[in-house]
Amino acid sequence: MMHMRKLGTKESLLDKGYAKEVGSRIKAMFFDIDGTLVALGQKEMSDEVYDVLMQLQKKGIKLFISSGRGRSFIKNVKDFPFDGYITMNGALLTVNEQTVFSGKIGKEPAREIVRICGENSLPCVAFLSDRVGINLQSDRTAFVNHLIHVGPFPIVDLERTVEENDIYQFTLYLSKEEEEKYFGKNFPGLSWPRWHPAIVDVTPGGISKGATLEQAALHLGIDLSETMAFGDAANDISMLETAGIGVAMGNATDDVKAVSDYVTLPDKEGGIAAAMAHFGLV
């Protein structure tokens, strides 16, 4: 299948007539959670967003979560019946509860990351396919987890966890400066997406929300031009660039807005509903 990507310039998409024409072609949508479907600081998705998603699904549009979260702690979207999930920043794709794609961190880099974290008392979460565990709790983990209403995660022996299980993602509670200090450029085969200044995820090299969105489109038998994605943070950039239409929330960082095709209102001001109205989808 030849993938056509973008459907128009930012200027053309501001025209409501053209935007509605574009919207009529969309067959699948991909949503980040924190700062997108769920406003940061809120415990769960609003009733308004839930109702909008129901309307879209009734039109036959396939709806996907695309999150850095693992499936086991996506508990803030009111049990909405999504058609599929891209989790752990693209490391795992499930469609109708069937695994379509997965990527795992190799044993050697996983061991080394755990060793560095252990020697320097750095909080580190290991993501397995069905659960997570952390080596230690701190004020920083408490702050970030409160922000997105997750945790506290169970304390586990990470060295043993790595030896006995496949690891799809690590989450490290580090600033960019700390990331460079402790890990530098010693892990070229891994990806280090960041969605918040105090936290960085570690995924297999070549894995991203965008790359796995493409896998989802192939599985569905649709063109990328028939997809739309919504996000607000740096780890959403790849999927906003990959989708036929990439929509940045009004609360998104400037680098995210720069690569998007359209910028909607902030998450707390009805950004999802506003975008759907602009593209004539609700």
SULLIN-V93407 format. One line per field, one symbol per residue. ss: DSSP state (2 for helix, 1 for strand, 0 for the rest). psi: psi as a letter, one per 20 degrees, with the letter a starting at -180 (. if undefined). Layout:
ss: ???
psi: ???
This chain:
ss: 000000000222200222222220000111100100010000000022222222222200011111000022200000000001111222011110011111001022222222222220000111100001110000222222222200000010022222220010111100022222220000000110000100111111000022222222222200022211111002222222220011110000022222200110002220222222220000
psi: ppoqeqirrhghihohghghgghiipiqqpprfojehpppiqhrqrhggghghggghhijpppqqnqiqqhiknjkkkkpmqhrporlkihppppljpphqqpqpqgghgggghgggghjlppppporhjrrqqhqqrhghggghhhjlraqqqprohggghhiqpphqqppnqrgghghghhckimijqqmqpiqhjqqqprqqiprhghhghhggghikrqhijqqqprirhiighhhhgqgppppqhjqrhhghhirhqparrhikkhghgghghjki.
